[in-house]
């Protein structure tokens, strides 16, 4: 595991305390299992979609949990009903957990499944308090402390 020193970057920033944790999570994700395969699509400036290939899973086999800054998709493998002799088994049906770190302004909007693809819609929602605003410069006698 690499160690990053963010001290030089932190000299001119405020409130980026989580940046080290985010990089550690990303590094763990890069070295972890890549199953099931997925795409992250930017649909427009504020809309994204995660598309996961979950062939062999039903909607009831998949749990999606969204918290403040993360999204976790878990698939539970089903027991096979009958003994089958596979000559080749290319469709994996094993259990999985896939985690995604989300920015503070990204919200999970919906999820759907069609033709073995799980689609999770994400939307950037910037609260009024975070939107740019003009700050008036007050005269010394008008300034409040």
Beta strands, then each sheet from edge to edge (+ up, - down):
strand 1: 38-44
strand 2: 47-53
strand 3: 62-66
strand 4: 70-75
strand 5: 96-101
strand 6: 106-114
strand 7: 117-124
sheet 1: 1+ 2- 7+ 6-
sheet 2: 3+ 4- 5+
end
